[in-house]
Amino acid sequence: MAATMAKARPLQKLLGNQAQAAAPDAHVWLSASAGTGKTHVLTARVFRLLLQGVRPENILCLTFTKAGAAEMADRIHDRLAAWVQMDGPSLAKDLIALGEDHTPEAQDNARRLFAEVLESTGGGLRIQTIHGFCQQLLTAFPLEADLVPGFRPLDQREQSALARQTLADMAVRAQEQGDSALIGALQAISLRLGEGGAEHFLLRCAARVDALAALPDPIAPWLAGQFDLPEGDIDQWLADQCSDDVFDMRTLSALVAANVAWGKGRGLERCDRIAAWRAADPTTRAATLADLHRAWAKTDGDLIEAKGWVPPDDGYGALSTRLHTRCAELLATKARADYAALLAQGLHAGRAYAMAYAEGKRLAGAVDFEDLIARAARLLEQDGIAEWIRYKLDQRIDHILVDEAQDTNAAQWRIVRTLAEEFFASEWEAGEKVRTIFTVGDFKQAIFGFQGTSPANFAAAQILFQRDADQSGHRLHDLSLDHSFRSTPAVLDVVDRTIATLDAGRLGLEPGDVRHISANLHPGEVQLWKPVIAGLSDDAEGEENWAADQERKLAENIARQIKSWIDNGLMLESRGRPVRAGDIMILVRRRNELARLIVARLYEENVAVAGIDRLRLNAPLAVRDLLAALRFAVQPEDDLNLAGLLVSPLIGWTQDDLMTRLIGRRGGLWRHLTRSLDDGLLQPLRDLLSVADFSTPYRYLEAILSGPMDGRRRLIARLGTEAADPIEELLNAALGFEQDDHPSLQRFIDWFDRGEVDIVRDAAAQGDNLRLLTVHGAKGLQAPIVILADACLDPDAGNRMDGLEWNGLPILPPRKPERQGPIGDLAEEAARVERQEHWRLLYVALTRAEERLVVAGSLGPAAKGQVKPESWYGAVEAAMESLGAPWEDDQIWGQVRRWRGTEHLPAAKADTEVGEARDSVAEPTWLRQPAPVEARPPRPLAPSAAVEDDQPYPPPTPAMRAAADRGRWLHSLFERLPAVPTDRRRDAADRWLAQQGADDAALRQEVIDQALRVIDAPDFAGLFGPDALAEAPIAAVVGEAVIAGTVDRLCVGADRVQIVDFKTGRVAPLTLAEVPIAHIRQMAAYVAALQVIFPDRAIEAGLLYSSAPRLITLPPALLATHKPGFVPAQENLPLPPVEPGEQAS
């Protein structure tokens, strides 16, 4: 540890706005551009708070992700740990960099902080996600939050399983109860959205249960009024509008006359269409109105007015426009009404589902992530109790720091503002404790709108906190950080020019220039690779015919380029060394075919790659192969599954091996193999079957991976190191399953197949491997070289309409004709917001690069070789063109634009760090051998176990039952009376017996006399004296047996040890010969154990039969013949079936 601490780099000196933001004497609202050191400022503020005497438990740090919280905690704890052993000058430099006093006393204080954090109340600094904080809050006040004490948050798989079970139960219940309205609503949304889309919509409804519960019943009439629809039946209304009395038949007749006079084919076809419509009744006219509309409207709905398509009549345009407008209005009203009817059904089903899902969570004692935020916010605002809860929290929170504030949603801001409300209760007086809020974020990096966040919340929260500060007379510094310590000037030139070319307003920013200043003053470069165009290859490449040819070519070119960089030693001039695979990060918009192709091509080029950052657990080949082994174990006759297992790395056959060994097959594959192959080839499969019925899923999988099959090594050797994470996640899933369900292989397979779990790799911990991530996943990360691989994607091809909410209600995604009225306004606003996020996501992608940035993409057939202006590629190309970056010929890409900046900058000094030389170590022979079988400890002998039933007593008579009661009373008196003073024993015993139901005074006195006669007996007076132990546990190893039990009385003397065990049987032996053998064996075991414990002392044993009472001393010779070890079975010392000497001859 000391070595690690000695290597801690000095803290960077806080400059300008950094220093002001880190000073804990005021509230701060900090806007920090990418790479400007916001985490450094935030942690510096925490250091300064601690150095100025703020207790660790009074600081609350909230961030957006668990990874962010972990990074922040590691930075703070590592630095505090380094201060403990840092020398004086080094520590003084850190304190000066923070702007703090660096006197010897201040240094001593800094060194104590690490221990203070560890020992502070509540586990020290609270650095957690907002969800983690809410869970902690609700756990402390479950009843106040209307939750079950001990509730638990649902993980992804549990939530998915509960959601599906809730839907299934609701559908069954509706069928049983004849709820045709609910069944029809479920059918309607399923037809509209598909199975997955309907489930997604219902889950969105589950998150808005309060809003849905407030809707009137029925919903349809209320919704019709909100959509400004005609009253009554819409079809009847439309039929009325199409009648001769209402529809503009005069204009329609004039239009027909104009087309007849024109005499062209198009005009006459138009006349026939109109004539057919007019000949119909109003109801049919309403149903065929769209067909009539085609007489003057194009397919896309626009008016037909091109020359040659309409009669050359000066008045024709006015006629067709009038009819076009009216028909469009009627069709729009019909479309709006149909959508309203469908939405009413969707909200009806959603309300029923939301209530059922809430009840399911309540019965399971669980909450989901939405609940954590919503319930915490409601708890902190609840009348009557919220003030008390805030008071309790107020005692512990003096400073709040919010990281990634741009990704905090409205409900989360409500929580933060409620927590900080008391901070603004009064003006700060001199010497008074200052309580502050610090937020840091960047509007340009608000990219999680699909999770319900909006940068508008960030701006609104700033206005509210500024108002609070103004009203209380507090200082709130509105600061920004623009000096990037990450990216080189060349990269930032392109970033700034891209935003300027687009206009800042298109990112949702305030008007004005966005300017970054680089503090990484080394050479850099931005490259724009010519797009790969569809149609370049006629070869579908066999197994990859699922991928478009332009994407396959793009993946191949990217892999070739990276391989060339590594092989040719491309220098990282900001680091002074050649590039390695771990220096490269590839970013994509979506985890699609291109991402998988890039990983595959990189493997082919032998480039170390960590794989895709997130994937479904049932998708990786390693998981599929292991599940194939499980499926074979429970269903060996599944030919397709068995074939897949045979050619997997676990068994190792090739495709040719499989085909050759299938020759002559008749019947099932497994039967054929068992008949035609020798046992050696089939042994691995027989091993899988042999333990299937006797193993849990986890142990079965672990045996495959770590046992003789050596599955883990085989899978990783074939599939690469990226297979390791899915393998471990599958084992974790098996462990989790075993805790909640019957751990059979068949049930685990069924459970696993019904769930969907994503594996999220820690992209910051991938070693020296190339990383491939989505831009969202790369948030907070950086790399010397960043490649944007799919920058040509058309944003108009994937507008999201599946998350729209109207007045707090989830709505069905509207189709284009339905986007009118309030829904049209909503859809238009959603498209505008999404396009802003599209450009902000580009900003995040560009600013991940430290030294080199590459923008690439491909164009499908529909693009016709043209890059869409709204694509990322189009924006960057426009920026580079305006910078004057020309196209240059390139061997791989054909042409490349390059921008290296406007000034010549020096490269970093050569990296002299040399990896530690390691001698090759031969693999030890035991490494691949099974571990030796451990000696199994013997089962402990339990002499104290009940042995009375070994005696064949007859059914008890009333007299025998009375004797048994008497025996129990005596047994209890033997335990209780020795601790009572001698002169008070008789009275105490009499009172106790009366309480036990011994109403006969004479009987009580008789029992007391018998008890005292034993207790006061001279030979065993020591057993009942103050030095004796009652109910004494003993344990010892005797030979190969473990003796463990409890004796009723034990007295340890200087030269002897006495034990007595009480027996409460209904029949007391009169002589030693009548003592049951089981009792003798029990005492023999105790004596043997005590001989091991006290080897230099005599052991005396006796049995006290309390029903007589009678004390029988057991001779050592008799006990020796029944010593443990003579009877081989390790049971509770049972009697043998026949006594020695009585065996049949």
N, C-alpha and C positions, 0 to 999 in steps of 0.2 A: 504493500500500500504506500509505503514511503516513497518508493521509486515512482510510483504513479503520480503522487502528489507533487514530487519535485519537478515533474515535467509539465505541470500546468502552465499554459501560456498566460502571459500577463493580460489583464483586462484592457480592452481598447478604451482610450480616453473618450469620455462623453463630450461631444462638441455641439455648440449652438443649440438648436432645438432639442437635441438628444439630452443635453444636460438639464434644460428647463423641464422637459417631460419627466425626467427621472427624479426631480426634486419633489419630495413628498409633502410640500407645504401648501399645495393647492390642488384643486381638481384639474384634470387634464383630459382633453378630447384630442386624440392624436390620429392624424391621417398619415399612414406610412406606405409609400410606394414599395413595390416589390424589391427585395434585396437591400433595403435601407437600414436593416438592423433593428426591427421593431422588437424582436424577442430579446435582444441585448438590452434595449431600453427598459422593457418590462421587468426583466430580472434585475437590472441595476436598481430600479425603483424598490423592488423587494429587499435587496441588500441594504439600501439606504434606510428603509423603514426599520429593519432589524437593528442596524447600527445605531439608530436614534432611539432605541429602547422599546419599540413596539413588540408586544409579545407575539410569537409565531401563530398561536391559535386565533389571534385577532385579525389575521390577514386572510382574505378569501380571494383566490384566483380562479376565474372561470374561463374556460376555453371551449372551442367548438368540437374537438375530437379527442379521443383517448390518447392518440399518438401525440397530439399537441400538448396535452396535459403531462404526459410522460416525459417529453422532451424538456418542458419547462422545469419539472421537478428534478430531472437529472442535472440540468445546468446549475440549478441553485444548490442542490445537495453536494454535487461534485466540487463546486467552488468553495462552499463552506468547509468541506472536508480538507481541501487543499490548504486553506488558511490555517488549519490547526498546526501543520508542520512546516509552513512556509517560513523562510528566514525573514528577519526584520526588513531589510531593504526591498525584498520582493513584495512583501505584504504592504509596505508603505506605498509602493507603486500602484498596487491595486486600489488602495484607499484614495490616493490622489486622483486616479482615473475616475473614481466615482464622485469626486468632489467632496470627500469626507476628511475629517481630521485624521492625521496619521501619527499622532504622538504615541509613545510607548503604551500609555493607558488605553488609547483607542485601539491599538493593535491587540492588546490583551483581551479587550472586549470582543474584537472580531474573532479571535481564536476560540472564545467561549460559545459563539453562536451555534456551532455545529451541535454541541451537547444540549444547548437550550432547545433547539428544534427537535432533537430526538426525545427529550424529556418533557416537552410541553404538553399541556392538557389536550386531550382529544386527538393525539397522534401527530401533533406538529402542524406545519403549514398545510392548509387545505388548498390543494391545487387539483381541480377536478373539472369534469365537464358539467354543463348546466344540468344534464340529465342525472349525473351522479349526485349533484347537490340536491336536486329535487327528491331523489330516492332517499337520501339521508334525512331530509326534512320530513317526508311522509312517514318514514320509519319511526321517527321520534314522536309524531303526532298522528297515528293511524286512525284513531277513533274520531278525532276532530275532522279528518279528511274523509270520513265515511268509508274507511277501508278496514279490512280484516287485519288485526295484529298479526305480524309475521308474514304479510303478503310478500310476493316475489315478482320481479319483472319477468315477463315472458321473453325468451330468446326467439330468434327468427323462426326456427323449426317449430317451436311450441305455438307461436302465434299463428303460423300457417296451418298447423294441425287443428287448433281450436277454431280458426275461421272456417275451415272446411267442414268440421264437425257441426258447427253452429248452423251452417247453410243446409247441410243434409238433414239435421233434426228439424229445422224450420219447414223444409219442404215436406217431410213426412207428416209433421203435425198438421200442416195446411191440408194435405190430402185426406188425413183421417177426419178432420173437422169440416171438410167440404168447403174450405175457404177458396172459392173459385177466383175471387178478386186477387188474392195474393199469388195463387198459382199462375193466373194470367199475366200478372206483372212480372214474375220471374221469367216466364216464357218470353215475354216481349223484350226484356233487356238482354236476354241470352241470344235471341235472334238478331238483335241489333249489334251487340258487342262481341258475341262469341263467348265461350265458357270462361276463358281467362279474363277477358275484358269485363264481364259481368261480375266476377269475383273481385276484381280490382275496384269497380265502382261501389260495390257493397262495402268493402273495407274503408273506402273514403267516407261512406255514409256513417260507418261505425265511429269515425273520429268526430262526427258532428251530431252526436245523439241529442244534445240539448236543443240545437236549432231545429232538428227534424221533429222532436217531440212537441215543439211549439207550433207546428203547422196545424191549420184547421183540418177537420175531417168531415167530408171528403176533401181531397186536395185539388181535384180537377177544376171545380168551379172557381176556387180562389185563384188558381194559376191562370185560368182564362181571363180573369179580370186584370191580373198583373200584366198579361201579355196584350191587353187591349183588344181582345177578340170579341166578335159578335156574340150576343147572348143566344142560348139555345143550341140546337144541333147544327154543326158547321156545314154538314153536307146539305141539309135543307136550305140553309142560308145561301150557299153557293148556287144551288139549283134555282133559288129565287132570283139571284143576280144574273143568271143566264136566261131568264125568261124573256119573251118578246117585249113585255111591258117595261122591263128594267134595262136590259142590255141595249147598247147603242146600235140598233139594227139599221138606222138610217145611214150612219157612217159605214157600216159593214156593206150595205147595198152599194154605196158609192164606190167603195174599194173594189167590189166585184165588177162593177161597170167599167172601171178604169182598166182592169186586167183583161176583160173581154175585148175592149176596144184595142188594147195593145196586141192581142192575138198571139203572143208568143207561148211556147210550151210551158215555161215557168209560170206565166200568168194564168193559163188555163188550168194547170195543176192546182194552183192556189184557189181558183174558183170552185173546183171539184171538192177541195178540202172544206171550204166554207159551206158549200151546198149540203154536204153530208152532215155537217154539224148543225145547220139550221133545220134539217129535216127531223132531227132527233127531239125527244121530249126533254124538258128542263133537267131531269135527273141525269139522263145520258149526256146531255151537254156539259153538265158540271164534271162528269167523270172524264170527258174527252176534251176538256178545255185546253190542256197542254198541247194536244194535237192541233187544235185551232190556232194556238199561239205560234206554231211553226209557219203559218202563212205570212207572217211579217217579222219573225225573229230567227236569228241564227241558232245553231246548236248551243252556243254558249250563252244565249239569251239576249244578245245585243240586237239592235234594230237592223233589218236588211235595208240598205240604202245605196249600195254600190251600183254604179252605172252598168246597165245590161242585166241587172237582177230585178229591177222594178220598172214599171211603165214610165216613159218620159213625159210625165204629166206634172205640171207645176204644182198642183194641189195635192198630188199623191202623198208627198212626204208628210203633210199635216194629217191626212187621213190615217196613214199607217202608224204615225206616232201616237195619235189619240187612242187607237185600238191597242197598240203595243203597251202603252202605259196602263190602260185599264186592265187588260189581261194579266199583265205582270203583277199588278196590285192584287187581283183576285187569287192568282196562283201563290203569291207570297203569303197572303192571309191563310190560304189552305195549308201551305207548308208550315206556317207558324202554329196553326191550330193542331196539325198532326204532331208536331214536335212537342207542343204543350201537353197533348194527351199522353204521348210516350213518356215525357218527363214526369207527369203526374203518377204514372205507373211505376216509374223508376224510384221516385221519392216514397211512394207507398211501400214498395218492397224494401227500400233502404231504411225506412223508419222501423219496420218490423225486424229487419236484420240487426240494426243498431241496438235495439232493445234486447234482442236475444243474445247478441254478442256480449253486451254489458252484463247480462245475467250469467252468461257462461264464465266470464272472468271473475265475477263475484263468487260463484260456486267453487271455482278453482283457487280462490284466494290469490289472484294474480292481477297484474296491470301490464299494459303495453307502454311503449315509449310515449305515445300521444298522451296517455293518462298521467304520466309522471309530470309533464309540463302543465297540463290543464288543471290537474288537481292541486298541484303546488300553487299555481297562480290563484285558484279559487280559495284555497286555504288562507293565503296571505291577505285576501280581500274580504273574507267572510265576516259579516257583522257579528259583533259580540265577542268573538274569540280571536279574530285576527290581531287585535291590538295586543293581547296577551302573548300570542306566539311571536309577534314582532318584537315584543319586549324581551322575551327569552333570547331571541336571536341577537337582539341589539346589544346584549351584554357581552357578546362574543365577537362581533364583527365591527371593526373600526375602519378598515380599508378594503375596498373592493377593486379588483383589477379584472377587466374584461378583455380578453384577446379575441381576435377574429370577429370584431364587433359587427362587421358588415354582414355576417352570416347568422345573426341573431334575429329570430322572428318576433312578431309583435307580443305573443304570450310570454316569451322569454324576457323581453324588455320590461314587461309588466312586473315580473318577478324581481329583476334587478332594481327597478325604480322603487318598488316597495321596500326592498332591503335597505336602500340608500336614503329613504325618505327622512329619517331622523338626522341624517348628516346635515340637512339644510334647515333644521328646526330653529336655529338661532345664529346670530353673528359670532364669529370667532373673536374671543377676547384674548388679551395678552396672557400667556401662560396656560391657556386652556388647551385641552387635548384636541388636536386637529384630526378630523375624520374625513377621508377623501374617497372619491371615485376616480378611477383611471380607466379610460377605454382606448383601445387602439384597433384600427381597422383601415381598410382601403376600399373606397367605393368602386374602384376599377377592378377589384378582385372579388366582387359579389357574384358568385357563379352557381349558387345552390338554390335557384328559384324553384326547381322541381321538388325540393324538400320543404317548400312553404316559406322560404326566406325571401326578403326583398331589401335592396339597399335603401328603399324609401323608409323602412323602419329605422335604419341607422340615422338618416337625416332627421326624422321626426323625434327620435330619442335625444339627439343633440339639442334640438329646439327646446324640449321639455327640461332637460338638465340645465341648459343655459338660463332658462326662466327661473328655475329653482335657485340657481346661484345668484342671479340678479336680485331676487326678492330677499334673500338672506344676507346679501352683502359679501358673498364669498367670491374668491377668484376662480375662474374656470378658464384655463389657457386653451385656446384653439390653435393647435400647432400642426405642422406637417413636416415630413422627412422626405427629401428628394435626392440625397446623395446615395447612390447605389454602390454597395461594397461587393456586389456579386458580379455584375455584367461589365464587359469591356466597352469602351466608347463606341466601337463599330456596331455592336449589338444594340446599344441604346439609341444610336442614330436611327436605325431602322424602326425601333419601337416608337420613338417620338414622331418620325415622319409618317408611319402608318396611322397613328391616331390623328395627326394633323390632316392627312389626306382624307380620312373618313369624316372628320369633324368630331370634336369631343362630345357634342350633343348626341351622337348616334350610340355612344356608350352609356348614355344617361347621365353624363357629367355636366357640370355647369360650363357655359361657354368660356373659352379661353384656351391658351396653350398648355399642353402637358409636357413638362420638361424634366428630364432625368439628368443628373450630373454623376458621371462615373468616378468612383474612387479606386477602381481596378484598372490602373493606367498601364495596360499591356496590350500588345497586338491582339486583334480579334478579327473575326470574319463572319459574314452572313452569306449563305449560298442559296440560290433559288434554282432548283433542278427543273429542267424541262419536264412537263407532265408526260407520263406514259399514256399512250392513246390506244383505245380498243382496236382490235383487228390486227395486232402485230404478230399473232401466233395462230397457226392452224392446228396446233397440237394441244389437245385437251389434257395431256399428261396423265392419262389413266385415272388414278384414284383421286385426282384433284379437279375433275371436271365440274365439281360443284362450285368452283371459284371462277370468276371472270378472268379472261386472259390478261387484261391490263393489270389486274391486281397481282396475278402470279408473276408477271414481268416486273412490276414495281418491287415486290418482295425480293425477287432474285437480285435486282440491281442494288437495292439497299444492302443486302447481305454481302454482295461482291465489293461494294464501296467500303463498308466497314472492315472487311477482311483486308482490303488493300491498305487502309489506314494503319492497321495494326502491324501487318507484315512489313510495310515500308517505313515504320517508325515515325509516323506523323507526330511532330513536336507540339506539345501543349506549351505555348510560349508564355502563358501566365503562370506555369508551374515548373518550367524548366526540365521537362522530361517527356519521353514518348508516350503516346496515348495507350491506354489499356482498355479492355472491354468494359470495366467498371466505370470508366469515365464517360460512357455514352448512355444517353437516355432517349428512347424512342417514344413519342407521344402520338396517340390516336384519339379521334373523337369518340369512337365506339369500339367495343370489344367484338369485332366482327371477323369475317373470313380473312381479311388482310392481316390482322394481328396474328392469327394462328399461322398464316403462311410465312410471315416474317420470322417467327420463332423457328419454324421448320427449316427455312433456308439458312438461318444463322447456325443451326445445328449441323447442317450439311457442310458449312464452311468452317466448322470446328471453332466457332466463336462462343465463348462462355456466356450463356444467357440465362437469366433467372426465370423466364417465362412470363406469362400474362399476370398482371397484378391481382386480378380477381376472377374467379371462375366457380362454376357450380361444382359441388363436391362429387356429384355423380357423373361429371364429365371427364375427368382425367383418366387416361388409360390405366394407370396404376390402380386406381380405385375399381375400375371395371374388371380388371383381371382378378383382384382379390374377391370381388363379389361373385365372379364366375366360379371361384373355388368354393365359396359358401353355397352357391346354388347347386353345384355338383354334389356337395355333401348331402343336401336334402332332396335332390331330385336327379340322380345320376342318369336317368333315361332321357333327359333333355339333350337331344343330339346337337343342336346349334350351340347351346351353352358349353357343352363338353368340347366341341371342336374349337371354340374360341379359347378355352382354357388350355388345350393341348398346344396351341401355337403361341401362347403367351410366354413371357420370360419365366413364369413359375415352373412350367414343365419343359419348355424349351424346344419343342418340335418345330421344324420348318414346315412351310406349306407343302413342299414336296414330300416330306416325311409323312404328313397326314394323308396326302393323296395316295401314296404308295401303300400305306397300311390299310387303306379303305378298299383295296382291290378284293373283290369277292364278297363284299359285305351283303348280308341278308339280315334284315331286321334292324334293331336298334344299334347305335354306335357302340355303346358300352358293352353290350352283349357280344358284339363282333370282336371287340378288342380283347375281352377276357378269354374268348375261344382261340384267337389267332396269335396272340403275342405272349412272350414269356413273362414270368413274374417280375423280372428285373425292370423291364420297361414300365410295368404297371404299378410297381411298388409305391411311387409317390401318390398315385391316385387311391390305392388301397389304404395308405396312411391317412389320407383326407377323410375317407369313409369310416375308418376304424374308431375315430374319437368324436364323430359328429353328434352322437347322442349323449355324450358325457362331458361336453365342454360348453362354456358360455361364449358368446360372440367375441368378446375381447380376447379371451384366452386362446380361442381358436385362431383368430387373426394373428395374434402375437406368436403363436407356435409356427404358423406359416412363415412369418417374417424373420423370426430369430432362431427357429429350430433347424433341423436337418435340411429342410427345403431351402433355407437361406434366401427367402423371398425378398427381403429388403435389399440385399446387395444385388440380386438378379434384376429387380425392377429398376433400380437406380442406374445400374450399368447399361441397361437397354434404353431407358427413357430419359436419363439425365437427372441432375440434382434437383430439378424442379418437381420431380415426383415425390420428394421427401415430404413436403408440406401436405399434400393431399393424403399421403399414407398416415401421417400423424393425426390429421383431422378425422380420418376414418376411425382410427383407434379411439380418439376422444368421443366420437359419436357412439361407438360401441359401449364405452364406459358409461356415458350418460344414459343410454338405453337401459343398461342393466340396473341402474338405480331406480328407474321408474316403471319397469315392466318385467314380465317373466322372461328371463334371458335365454330363450331358445333361438337357434339359428333361423328357423322359419319365420318367427315373429320379427326378428331383427331385419331380415330381408324385406318383409312386407312394410315394416315401419320406415325403413330407409327409402324404399321406392316411393312412398307416399309423401315424403318431405322434400323440400328444396332448401339447401343450405349453400351459401356462398363462402368460399375460402378467400380471405383477404390477406395477401402476403405483405409483410412489413417491407415496403420498398426501400426504407432507409437502412435495412440490415441485410442486404443481398451480397455483401462482400465485394469481390472484384468481378462481379457478373454484370453484363449489360442488362438494363432494366427497360421493360416495355410496359407503359402505363397509359391509362386514359388521362386527359388533361385534368379532370376533376381529382383523380387519384394522385396526381403529381403536385397538387397544391401544397406549398410549404417545402417542396424539395427543389433541388438544383443539380446541375451536372455541367462539366466543362463543355461537352458537346451535346446538343439537343437536336433531334430530328423530328419535325412535324410531318408524319408520313401520309396523312390523308387530307391535306389542306384543300383539295379541290372539291370536297363535298359541297353539294348545293344545299344551302340552309332552307330553301323553300320546299325541298322535297320531304322534310320531316318536321313540319310545325306541330308542336304539341298542343292538342286540344283536350287531352284526357285528364287534365287536372283543373279544369275551370270551376270556379265557384261563383254563384250569383246570390248576392245578399246573404252570404254565409252558408249557402246550401250547395252541396256538390251537384253538378249537372252532367247530363250525358254529353259526350262530344258532339257538337252540332255539325252537320254536313253543310256544304257551301250554300244550298238554297235556304237552309234554316238559319243562317247567320244574318238575321235582320231584327229590327227593334232592339230591345234591351240585350238580347243574346248576341245580336250582331255587334253592338257597341262593345260588349264584353269580349267577344272574339277578336275584334280589331285591337283592343287595348292589350289583350294577351299576346297577340302577334307582335305588337310594338315592343312590349317588355321582353319577349323572347329574343327578338332581334338585337336589342341592347345587350342582353346577356351573351348572345352569340359573339358579339365583338369584345365584350369583357373577357370571355373565355379565351379569345385569341390573345389578348394582352397577357393573361396568365401564362399561356403556352410560350409566348415569345420571351418572357422574362424568367423562364427557368434556366436559360442558357447563360453560362459564365463567359466562355470565350468564343465558341463557334455555334452558330445557329443555322440550321438547314431546313428549308421548306420544300416539300415534295408532294406529289399526288398523282392521281391517274384519272383519265376521262373515259367514261363508258360510251357506248354507241349513241345514246340519246343526246350527249353533249355536242356531237358532231365536231369534235376537235376544238371547241371553244370553252375557255374557262369562264365560269359564271362570275360576274363582277361582285356579287355578294358573298362569294366564297373567301375563305382566308387567303387562299393563293392569290386571288384577284387583288385583294387589298394590299398584300405584301409586294406583289409585282408592281402595282401602281406606285407604292412608296419607293421601291428601289429604282424604278424608272425615273422618278422625280429627283432622286439623289444622283442620277447619272451613272448607275451601275450597268455596264453593257453586257450583252450576251457574249460568252466565250465558248469555243468548241471544247467538247469533253468526250473522252473515249467511252465512258459508260452511259452518260445521259444525253449525249448529242450536243446539247448546249446548256450552259450554266451562267446565271448572273452572279457576280461576286461583288461584295462591298466590304472594303477593309478600313474604312474610316478616312478622315481627312488629314490626319497627322501621323508622323512616324513616331512610334512609341517603342521603348526598349523592352526586350524580352526579359523574363525573370531569370535570376541566376540559376545555373544548372542544379538540379536536385541531386545532392551528393549522398542522399540516404540510400544505403545499400542493404538489401535484405539479409537477414542473419543466415549465414551458411548452415545448412543442416546436413548431417551425415545420413546416408541411406541406411535405414534400419530394416533388417530382415524380419519378415513376419514370423512371430513365434508359432511353434507347432500347435500349441494349445488353443490358438485364436479361433480356429474353425471347428474345434472339437466340442462335443456336448459337455456341459458342466457336470462334474461328478455328482452322483446321487448323494444328497445329504442324509446323514443318519437321522432317522425319525425318532424324536424323543418318545419315551414310553408314555402311555396314558397314565396319568396319576391315579394311584389307588386312593379310594375315598372311604376310609374306615368309618367315617361318621355317617355314611349313607344308611338309610333305613334298612334294617335286617330283621326286624321283628316278624315280617310276613313269611320269613323262611320257616317259621315254626307252624306245624299243622294244628293250630288251636281250634277247638270246636266253636260253634256259634255262641256268642256271649249270653249268659243268663243275667237277670237283674242283679244278682249278687256280684257277678263278675264285672258288670258295668259300674257298680258302686265301687268295687275295688280299683278299677281303672281310674275313676275320678279321684279316689283317694291317692293313688300313685302320682297323678299329675300335680295334685296339691303338694304332696311331699317334695316332688322334684322342684317346684317353684320355691318352696320354703327353704330347701337346701341352698338355693341361689341367693335368696333375699336375707335370711336371718343372720348369716355370719357378719354382715356389715352393721347390724343393729346391736347396741350395747346389751350386755348379758341380762341386766335387770329389766330391760324393756322388751325382750324378745317375745315372751309369752303374750303380752297384751297386743303387740304389733301383729303377731301371727293370728290371734283371735279376730282382730278387726278385719284383717285381709281375707280370712276364710269366710267370714260373714258376707263380705262383699262378693265372694265367689259363689254364693248360694248354699253354703253349708249352714242350714238353719238349726240343726240339732247341736245344742251346746255341748252335750256329752261327746258327740262325735268329733267336734272341733277340738276338745281337750285331749281326746285320744290321739288324733293326728298330730297335735302339737307335742304331746309327750314323746311319740315315736320319732318325730323330727329332731327334737332336742336331744334324745337319747343317742342318736347317731352323731349329731354335731358335737356333742360333749364327750363322745367316746375317746378314752385316752390314746388308743392306738392311732386314731385319725384326727386327733384334735388339730394337728398342724394343717390339715387340708382345709379346715374351715376357719383358720386363724387369719390375722391381718396380712400375713405374707403369702397367702395362697392366691392363686389366680383362678377366676371363674371364666368359663367359656374361653379357654386359652387355645389359640390357633397354633398348630405345629406343622412343620414341613421339613422333609429331609429326603435325600437320595439314599436308598438302601439297595446296594448292588446295582441292578439296572432298572429298579422300580423307583418311582417318585411317590412318597407317602405324604398326603396332605389331608388334614382334618382338624377337628375341634374337640378338645376334651372338656368334660364338665368341671373338673377341679384338678389343679396342678400346683404342686408345692415343690419348689426347688431348694434343697438344703445344701449344706457344705459337702456332705459325703453321700447323700442319697436324693433321689427324685421320686416323689409319690404322685400317682395319678389314680383318679377314681372316675368312673363313668356311670351315670345314673341310667337305670333301665325302668321303663314304665309299663312293661308288659303285664298282662292280667294274671299270669302265673309266675310265681317266684320260685326258683329252684331251692330245694331244701339242703342239698349238698353240692360239693364241687362236681361230682360225677353227673349231676343233672343240668349243669350249665350248658346251654346250647353251643355247639361248635362255632356257629357264626359269631357269637359274642367273644369266644376265646380268640378267634382269628383277628377280630377287630382290635382287641387289646394287644395281641401279639404284634400287630402292625404298629400300634402306637409305641409300644416298648422298643421295637426295633428302630423306630425313628428317633426316639429319645436317646438310645444308646449311641447313635451317630452324633447327636447334638451334644450329649454329655458323656463322652467315652470313659471318663475316670470316676463315674459315680454309679452306685447301685440304683436299679430301677425297680420300684415296687408298684404293683398294680392291683386294683380291686374293682369289683362290680357291686354297685349298690342298687338292689332291687327295691324300689320304693313302695311297691304294693304290699310288702311284708311288714315293715322294711327289713331287709337283710343284707349285710355286707359280706361278700365272699372274696377272700384273698386268693389271687391266682399265683401258684408257684412258678418260679422261673423255668423249671424243667418242662412244665406243661406248655408254657408260652413258646419255648424254643422249638418244640415240635411243630408249631403252627406259624413259624416265622415266614414272612412274605418271600416268595421265590420257590417254595415247594409246590405251589399250585400255579401252573403255567398261564392260565387264562387271566388277563388283567381286567377283572370285573369288580363288582362291589363285594368281593370276598364271599361268593355263594357257596352253599353246601354242595359237595359232590353228590351225584345221584344215588350212590350206594356207599356206605361207610366201608373203610378197609376191613377186611376179614369177613364181610358179608356177601362178597361177590359169589355168583354162581360158579360152581366148579365145572 
